[in-house]
Amino acid sequence: MLAVPEEIKKIFWQDNISEETRRKWKLRFFDSDIQMIYPEETLFPSEELFPAEQEPSYIIENSQMQTESIKITEGLCESDDLKFGECNAAQFEVTVADVQQDLTGLEFMVTLEVDGYEMAMGIYTVDSFVRQADRRLKKITAYDRMRKFSTDVSVWYQVLTFPLTLKEFRYSLCEHIGVKQIDTDLPLDDMPVSKTIDPEQLSGLDVLQAICEINGCFGHIDKTGRLRYQFLGCAGLYPSETLFPDDDLFPGDLLDDENTEQILFYKQSDTSYEDYIVTSIDRLQIRQEEGDVGVLYGKGSNTYVIEGNFLAYGKSSEELEEIAAAAFENIAGRSYRPCKIVNPGLPWIEVGDGLVCYTSDDVIETYCLKRTMTGIQGMMDTFEASGSIEYEENFGIQSQIIQLEGKSAVIKKSIEQISVDMRNLKENMETQFKQTAEAIALEAKRAGEAEAALGVRADQIALSVKNLNDYTDAQIKLLSDSITMKVSKGDVSSQLSIESGGIDIKGDRFSWTATNSSLTADGTLTVNQGLFKGSIDVGNGQFTVDSSGKVIAKSIEVGTSSSRAVLYGSTVLATNFSCNSSFNVDCYANMADIGGNTISCGTLRANHIYGSIDDFSDRRLKQNIHSVDAETAIRIIKQLKPVSYSMKRYDRDGIGFIAQDVQKICLKQGIDLPLYGRRGKYLTIPYINYIPLLVAAVQGQQRELDQLKRLVGKEVRDV
């Protein structure tokens, strides 16, 4: 809770009808990140409320803000039940008039002044700056610095020197992200952190959530733009648990907390609350995955589960007990009333603060878990808290991160099956056994190297062995009437099937040696004595030799994937010409022609292509048809960076765009248009898609020119 003087608080409780109570909002924009606000802790007095040695590049005041258009949304916990570890970004929205400068991407500080007293309301970065139907107006949507954590930090994690303490770990993370912390000692700051994951991608937000979760707190960006670790105070109502009217019914521990606000005036029509209190958590379980017992702390039945937190991987039972004890102190004993309270704006209240609201027949003791502030002069606050009577099991925040270190043994028993899963995470070894009424399955794995599996059913036995290094795989399947054996290496495989009526052999290479015949692996057939009778049919009539010796070939493929074949001739004619991957036209003489009704290739390269290139564009073949608005098109075109280049793969110069630049523009602007693509591991540019974009932009500019012509013509006529 902000340390606002009581006389200022009284002003906000009054009706806004005088100059003394008039709210004065101000947005100060800066060309670089805001360093700090002074004074640091209290945010006052007003004459010192600005970044050190930084001058704003642009200022927006009340006069430019559309009436009551400000909206600030904050969430400490946005889940239906308490989910410790959440780190949610706050959102700021306002509609402004007559701002010509593009504010997208700029960081700004929001302040609120009343009766000469100015307080900071947060630091945000403009995410979107969108023109409204009234062309004078633009809507600003911005988020606080929590958004900075939503970036890949896998490189940072991989180069850390392990082990280190949790405090060193979190300070290193914040330094890498570029967000300062409020200096706070967390319960598990001295806990050693080892390298327990090997991620290709790792979100900084996931790491921060893991830190907060095992400490029993939440992450929040305060009004100065610093990361604050927010803990919930203890609560409870006495003496009644049912909360029915009672002469002795009064708030308990929460009211004694300095960060608790008493609400005496509220909007009754919009305020609602449940008849029950969320039962406080009285038991904590920490485990690696569902089915793993892990450790249990506390003797109650309302259990909170921390599952899959990578900071707890590889810990011994004793270490997990210490972690659970520390977290339990900040998780247990938090009971509150689910509610929605609407009242005049109280800007000094922050998410995580306690609230006590006195109604005509009840007392609402709760937390500010979600908060929405709206309006300028008519400021209103909506405080929300949700939750079930009994806590619904939480499976943690980090359940999708791959474990690397430690060991686990999970035994699961149910009426349907018995399973055993044993893992040595450090050695990347795992064995699994599963038994049901229908089957028995056994698997053994050495990650990245080999796998073996055995399955037994009443009607079959299956065995497989894989070597993942050289992509080999052997399989045997036994049925009551057949035996099948198969050996594969990559895309190459051989198969032997034995049945009572015959033997079937399939393979890319097949050979035999007999007295009068042989077949080599390269497909050479030698027959000392033999006679071919009848006709030869290959490909269901594609290639035939009749009994008279006449050969008919409906299509001829030249070349293979491993060698290049050259077809000599001045002209190749075909009704339909196609290739699977690429086709190059080389001119060995003066000219080479390809003639055909249809040429179809994955890639076609030629020095010159004459004629026209078209594509199907019939409305009957399309769906989800939407107009490309001129504003979006112009915004994109203004940010495009044309470049010249030389391709590395082949000697060719060109001009165009860099796909990563276009991708960045689309992601930053929230634009979902096919302006870039991906082929394999490389990004591509569909340049033909830019034609409609240019048309939309030209049309938009033409409309503006026409409008300007009309305005100029009118002024001339008036003169």
FENHUPE-V174646 format. One record per residue. N is the residue number from 1. PHI is phi in whole degrees, -180 to 180 (none if undefined). OMEGA is omega in whole degrees, -180 to 180 (999 if undefined). Layout:
[[N/PHI/OMEGA] [N/PHI/OMEGA]]
This chain:
[[1/none/-180] [2/-70/-179] [3/-85/-180] [4/-94/179] [5/-57/-177] [6/-61/-179] [7/-66/176] [8/-74/177] [9/-60/-179] [10/-62/179] [11/-62/-179] [12/-69/176] [13/-78/-179] [14/-83/172] [15/-69/-178] [16/-84/-175] [17/-127/-177] [18/-135/178] [19/-64/179] [20/-61/-177] [21/-93/-177] [22/-65/178] [23/-87/179] [24/-124/179] [25/-89/178] [26/-147/176] [27/-115/178] [28/-106/-178] [29/-98/-178] [30/-129/-179] [31/-75/178] [32/-134/-179] [33/-59/178] [34/-72/-173] [35/-81/-179] [36/-166/177] [37/-110/-179] [38/-114/-11] [39/-73/-165] [40/-64/-170] [41/-88/-175] [42/-95/180] [43/72/-179] [44/-135/1] [45/-79/-171] [46/-65/-176] [47/-66/178] [48/-108/-176] [49/-86/176] [50/-164/179] [51/-64/-179] [52/-67/174] [53/56/176] [54/-130/177] [55/-107/179] [56/-66/178] [57/-87/-180] [58/-159/-179] [59/-130/174] [60/-119/179] [61/-115/-176] [62/-53/-174] [63/-61/-180] [64/-98/-178] [65/-94/176] [66/-63/-175] [67/-51/174] [68/57/-174] [69/-88/-179] [70/-73/175] [71/-145/178] [72/-117/-179] [73/-118/179] [74/-129/178] [75/-143/174] [76/-78/177] [77/-141/-177] [78/-101/178] [79/-79/180] [80/-69/174] [81/-124/178] [82/-57/178] [83/-132/-176] [84/-64/-179] [85/106/-179] [86/-61/178] [87/-136/-173] [88/-104/178] [89/-81/175] [90/-83/-179] [91/-117/177] [92/-123/180] [93/-131/175] [94/-160/175] [95/-106/-175] [96/-120/-177] [97/-118/171] [98/58/174] [99/-109/-177] [100/-89/-179] [101/-71/176] [102/-76/-176] [103/-95/-177] [104/-57/178] [105/86/-179] [106/-83/176] [107/-92/-179] [108/-142/179] [109/-109/179] [110/-103/176] [111/-128/178] [112/-130/-179] [113/-116/174] [114/-144/179] [115/54/178] [116/79/-179] [117/-107/-175] [118/-109/179] [119/-128/178] [120/-78/-180] [121/-118/173] [122/126/176] [123/-118/-174] [124/-133/174] [125/-121/-178] [126/-67/178] [127/-93/178] [128/-145/-178] [129/-139/-165] [130/-113/177] [131/-69/-179] [132/-100/180] [133/-57/170] [134/-76/-171] [135/-61/177] [136/-75/-171] [137/-101/173] [138/-137/180] [139/-99/176] [140/-96/171] [141/-120/-174] [142/-137/180] [143/-132/-180] [144/-80/-171] [145/-70/176] [146/-61/178] [147/-59/-178] [148/-63/-180] [149/-73/180] [150/-81/180] [151/-143/-179] [152/-74/-180] [153/-118/-178] [154/-61/179] [155/-64/177] [156/-57/-178] [157/-65/-176] [158/-66/-176] [159/-96/177] [160/-64/176] [161/-95/-180] [162/-95/-7] [163/-80/174] [164/-149/-179] [165/-76/179] [166/-61/179] [167/-64/177] [168/-63/-180] [169/-63/-177] [170/-73/177] [171/-68/177] [172/-65/178] [173/-61/-178] [174/-65/176] [175/-64/178] [176/-66/-180] [177/-72/-177] [178/95/178] [179/-124/179] [180/-82/178] [181/-108/165] [182/-72/-174] [183/-62/-176] [184/-139/173] [185/-93/177] [186/-90/-177] [187/-56/-175] [188/-108/-178] [189/-59/-178] [190/-86/-179] [191/-66/177] [192/-72/179] [193/-112/177] [194/-109/177] [195/-76/-176] [196/-116/179] [197/-138/178] [198/-133/-171] [199/-85/168] [200/-77/174] [201/-135/-179] [202/-149/-180] [203/-78/175] [204/-62/177] [205/-67/177] [206/-62/179] [207/-65/180] [208/-63/178] [209/-63/178] [210/-63/178] [211/-62/-178] [212/-67/-175] [213/-61/-176] [214/-75/174] [215/-99/178] [216/69/-179] [217/-138/179] [218/-126/175] [219/-102/-178] [220/-150/176] [221/-92/-177] [222/-82/-175] [223/-67/178] [224/-94/180] [225/84/180] [226/-103/178] [227/-76/178] [228/-120/175] [229/-91/-171] [230/-99/176] [231/-105/176] [232/-90/175] [233/-74/178] [234/-73/-178] [235/-139/177] [236/166/178] [237/-109/-179] [238/-127/-8] [239/-92/-171] [240/-92/174] [241/-90/-180] [242/-88/176] [243/69/175] [244/-73/-176] [245/-51/-177] [246/-156/-179] [247/-63/-178] [248/-102/-177] [249/-79/179] [250/-150/180] [251/-63/-179] [252/-103/-170] [253/-63/-174] [254/-63/-178] [255/-65/180] [256/-78/-180] [257/-78/-180] [258/-64/179] [259/-98/176] [260/-117/180] [261/-110/174] [262/-91/-179] [263/-107/-177] [264/-103/-179] [265/-125/-179] [266/-150/179] [267/-88/-171] [268/-62/-175] [269/-67/-178] [270/-104/-179] [271/-93/179] [272/-144/179] [273/-157/-179] [274/-83/179] [275/-86/-177] [276/-120/174] [277/-105/174] [278/-65/-179] [279/-65/-178] [280/-69/178] [281/-71/-179] [282/-127/178] [283/-154/-179] [284/-128/176] [285/-122/174] [286/-118/-178] [287/-146/-179] [288/-81/-179] [289/-158/179] [290/-61/-177] [291/100/177] [292/-79/-179] [293/-66/-178] [294/64/176] [295/-127/177] [296/-119/179] [297/-134/-176] [298/101/-173] [299/-114/-179] [300/-88/-179] [301/-121/179] [302/-88/-167] [303/-98/170] [304/-100/-175] [305/-113/169] [306/-104/-175] [307/-127/173] [308/75/177] [309/-78/-171] [310/-66/178] [311/-72/179] [312/-101/-180] [313/-64/174] [314/75/180] [315/-80/176] [316/-74/178] [317/-60/180] [318/-64/179] [319/-66/178] [320/-65/176] [321/-61/179] [322/-65/178] [323/-63/-179] [324/-63/-180] [325/-63/-180] [326/-68/-179] [327/-68/-177] [328/-60/180] [329/-59/-177] [330/-102/-180] [331/-104/-175] [332/-75/173] [333/75/-179] [334/-100/175] [335/-106/-176] [336/-162/179] [337/-99/172] [338/-62/-174] [339/-164/171] [340/-139/-177] [341/-115/179] [342/-115/-176] [343/-154/177] [344/-55/-176] [345/-59/178] [346/-122/-170] [347/-66/-179] [348/-79/179] [349/-77/178] [350/-122/176] [351/-61/-175] [352/101/178] [353/-70/174] [354/-82/179] [355/-132/173] [356/-126/-177] [357/-115/-180] [358/-97/176] [359/-99/-178] [360/-67/-177] [361/-135/-176] [362/-160/176] [363/-124/178] [364/-102/176] [365/-112/-170] [366/-153/176] [367/-116/171] [368/-86/-180] [369/-90/175] [370/-135/-175] [371/-143/176] [372/-127/177] [373/-108/-179] [374/-130/174] [375/94/179] [376/-118/175] [377/-84/178] [378/-97/-177] [379/-59/175] [380/-133/178] [381/-117/171] [382/-122/179] [383/-105/-177] [384/-133/172] [385/-149/180] [386/-123/-180] [387/167/176] [388/-90/178] [389/-60/175] [390/-105/-177] [391/-69/175] [392/-88/-170] [393/-54/179] [394/-104/-179] [395/-100/170] [396/81/-173] [397/-101/-170] [398/-106/-172] [399/-66/-177] [400/-95/180] [401/-82/-175] [402/-74/178] [403/-74/-179] [404/-129/-172] [405/-128/179] [406/106/180] [407/-131/177] [408/-150/174] [409/-138/-177] [410/-119/177] [411/-116/180] [412/-120/178] [413/-127/175] [414/-151/179] [415/-67/-179] [416/-88/-174] [417/-161/170] [418/-122/-179] [419/-138/177] [420/-130/179] [421/-127/179] [422/-119/-176] [423/-135/166] [424/-112/-172] [425/-70/180] [426/-71/179] [427/-92/180] [428/59/179] [429/-120/-176] [430/-153/172] [431/-128/180] [432/-133/175] [433/-128/180] [434/-137/180] [435/-128/172] [436/-125/178] [437/-66/-177] [438/-95/-171] [439/-157/171] [440/-125/-179] [441/-129/178] [442/-131/179] [443/-134/174] [444/-135/-176] [445/-135/166] [446/-122/-167] [447/-50/177] [448/77/-176] [449/-126/-173] [450/-151/177] [451/-143/175] [452/-140/-178] [453/-143/176] [454/-131/178] [455/-126/-179] [456/-123/173] [457/-126/-180] [458/-64/-175] [459/-109/-180] [460/-165/171] [461/-127/-179] [462/-126/180] [463/-133/177] [464/-142/177] [465/-136/-178] [466/-127/169] [467/-111/-173] [468/-77/-180] [469/-73/-179] [470/-109/174] [471/58/177] [472/-102/-175] [473/-152/177] [474/-122/-177] [475/-136/173] [476/-131/178] [477/-130/-180] [478/-112/172] [479/-115/-179] [480/-67/-177] [481/-119/-178] [482/-162/173] [483/-131/179] [484/-124/175] [485/-125/-178] [486/-142/176] [487/-127/-177] [488/-129/170] [489/-142/-174] [490/65/179] [491/-88/-178] [492/-96/-179] [493/-147/174] [494/-133/-175] [495/-140/176] [496/-124/179] [497/-120/-180] [498/-117/175] [499/-127/-179] [500/-63/-177] [501/-96/-179] [502/169/179] [503/-124/-179] [504/-119/-180] [505/-120/177] [506/-131/178] [507/-177/176] [508/-69/176] [509/-128/180] [510/-139/-179] [511/-143/171] [512/-150/176] [513/-135/178] [514/-133/-177] [515/-62/-174] [516/-113/180] [517/-156/177] [518/-157/175] [519/-137/-180] [520/-86/-178] [521/-64/179] [522/-85/176] [523/94/179] [524/-81/-180] [525/-102/178] [526/-120/180] [527/-127/179] [528/-70/178] [529/-138/-180] [530/-177/-179] [531/-145/173] [532/-90/-179] [533/-114/178] [534/82/-176] [535/-117/177] [536/-113/-179] [537/-129/179] [538/-117/176] [539/73/177] [540/52/176] [541/94/180] [542/-70/177] [543/-137/-177] [544/-136/169] [545/-129/-178] [546/-84/-175] [547/-65/179] [548/-88/-180] [549/98/180] [550/-73/-179] [551/-108/177] [552/-126/177] [553/-121/-178] [554/-78/176] [555/-152/-180] [556/-129/176] [557/-102/-178] [558/-109/177] [559/95/179] [560/-133/180] [561/-69/-175] [562/-103/-179] [563/-145/-179] [564/-108/177] [565/-115/-178] [566/-116/176] [567/-102/-177] [568/-86/177] [569/151/-179] [570/-80/-175] [571/-144/172] [572/-119/-179] [573/-114/178] [574/-156/176] [575/-68/179] [576/-141/-178] [577/-114/-178] [578/-141/173] [579/-144/-174] [580/-79/-174] [581/-127/-177] [582/-141/180] [583/-140/180] [584/-110/176] [585/-104/178] [586/-111/180] [587/-101/179] [588/-81/175] [589/-112/-179] [590/-83/-172] [591/-156/170] [592/-136/-177] [593/-117/169] [594/-120/179] [595/-119/178] [596/180/177] [597/-70/-179] [598/-138/171] [599/-117/-177] [600/-125/-179] [601/-142/170] [602/-66/176] [603/-138/177] [604/-123/180] [605/-117/178] [606/-153/180] [607/-67/-179] [608/-142/174] [609/-122/-179] [610/-102/-178] [611/105/-175] [612/-120/175] [613/-120/179] [614/-130/-179] [615/-139/178] [616/-62/-179] [617/-140/179] [618/-67/180] [619/-55/-179] [620/-67/-179] [621/-96/-173] [622/-122/175] [623/-145/-179] [624/54/-178] [625/-83/179] [626/-134/177] [627/-73/173] [628/-92/-177] [629/-72/-175] [630/-63/-178] [631/-61/178] [632/-61/-179] [633/-61/-180] [634/-63/-179] [635/-62/180] [636/-70/-176] [637/-61/-180] [638/-63/-176] [639/-96/180] [640/-67/-179] [641/-118/177] [642/-64/-180] [643/-139/169] [644/-105/-174] [645/-160/170] [646/-125/179] [647/-75/-179] [648/-73/-172] [649/-71/-180] [650/-150/-173] [651/-76/179] [652/-152/175] [653/-97/179] [654/-161/173] [655/-130/-179] [656/170/-179] [657/-126/173] [658/-94/-174] [659/-61/-180] [660/-64/177] [661/-64/179] [662/-65/178] [663/-58/-179] [664/-63/178] [665/-61/-177] [666/-63/-179] [667/-66/-178] [668/-66/-179] [669/-87/-177] [670/67/-177] [671/-100/-179] [672/-109/178] [673/-126/-178] [674/-77/-179] [675/-100/173] [676/-151/-180] [677/-142/-179] [678/-141/173] [679/-128/-174] [680/67/-180] [681/-95/-177] [682/-114/176] [683/-84/-179] [684/-127/177] [685/-123/174] [686/-83/-172] [687/-59/-179] [688/-65/179] [689/-70/-179] [690/-80/179] [691/-62/176] [692/-59/179] [693/-62/178] [694/-65/179] [695/-61/180] [696/-60/-180] [697/-65/179] [698/-62/179] [699/-61/179] [700/-63/178] [701/-66/179] [702/-65/177] [703/-62/178] [704/-66/177] [705/-62/179] [706/-61/179] [707/-64/179] [708/-63/178] [709/-61/179] [710/-64/180] [711/-65/179] [712/-63/180] [713/-62/179] [714/-64/180] [715/-62/179] [716/-65/179] [717/-63/179] [718/-63/179] [719/-66/999]]
